[in-house]
């Protein structure tokens, strides 16, 4: 006999995780044990209020190894992506780092608005 099942990996912190899956049945080789492993990652979810007439948004980020807001925001920003709607996920973050984000609305023809207010996040260390 055969059956299908799913194992869901949903860590709430970053880091490496291990575990085992044990299947018990009436088969002669029961129980069957399989090793499991996975890596949890940190990411940031940005959302903002949509701008009237915007056809998209550019997302900019600055980073610092310091978690101090006074040393962080206002530094040089680099574009990390663009999106059609008022949300963006940044999966390229590192534990212990602080990041500041701004967005800019893009209008028809590619013209860009000024930057939004700054948002800062410090990624926890697992």
N, C-alpha and C positions, 0 to 999 in steps of 0.2 A: 504494500500500500504506500501511497505517497500523499503528501499534503503540502501546501504552501503557507507561509506565514511571513510576517514582517517584523523586523526589529528596528525600533526608532531610537536614534541617537540624538538627544536634545540637551546638550550641556548648558548650564546657566553661567559658566565662567570659562575662560580660556585655559588651555593646558592639554596635556596628554592623559587619556583615560584608558583603563583596561577593565575587562570583565569576562565572564563566562556565560555561556548559554548551555543549559542542560536539558536534553529531551529524554523523557522517561516513557517507555512503551513496554509492550509485552514481547518485543523482539529479543533474540538471544544476545545481541550486543548492547542492550540497554543497561545503564543510561549512556547516551552519547553526549559528550561534552565538547564544545567548540570554544576556542578563545576568541575574544572580541577586543578591538582597540579602535580608538578614534582620537582626533585632535579637535578640541573646541577652539574657536576663533573669536576674537572680539570684532565688533563692527559698530558703526554709528548709523543711526536713522535720522535723517534731517527731513523736516517738513516745514512748510511755510504757507502763507496766504497767497493765493494766485494773484497775479497782476493783470489788470484789464488790458487786453490787446497783446499779451505776451504769446509768442509762438513757441517758446522754450525758455530754458534757464541754463546759465553757466554756473558751475559750482567751483569755488576757490577755497584753498586751505593753506594755512601756515602751521608749522609744528615746532615744538620745543621739547627738550628733555626736562625742562622745568615745569612743574605743575602750577607755578605762580601766575595768576592772571596778569599781574603788573608787568611780568617779563614776557608775556605771550602776545596778546592781541595788538595789532597795529604793525606787526612785522610784514615782510614781503609775502604776498600770497601767490600761489601757483594754481592754475586751472587744473582740476583733477577729473573733470567730467562735465557732461551736459545731460539734460533730461527734458522731456516734453511737458511733464507735469510738475506740480509743486512738492516733490519729494525726491530724495536721493539716499542711497545706501552706500556707505564707504566701508569696504571690506579690507582696505589696505591701511590698517592701524596697528600699532604696537603697544603692548602692555607697558604701563608706566609713562607713556608719552602724553603730552597735552596737545590738543589741536584746536585751532580757531577756524571757523568757516564763515564765508560770506557767499551770497548768491547774487546774480545779476539777471534781470529779465532780458530776454532777447525779443525784439520786435520784428515785424516784417522787414525784409531786406537785410537782416543781420545786425541792426543797430542794438547796442547794449545799454541798459540803464546803468545808473551808478550802483555801487554795492549796497547790499542790505545791511542791516545791523549785524554785528558780529555775534556768533554763538561759539561758546567754548565748551570743550569736553575733555576730561582727563580719563584715560583708559586705565581701569584698575589693573593691578598686578595680581595674577592668580596666586 
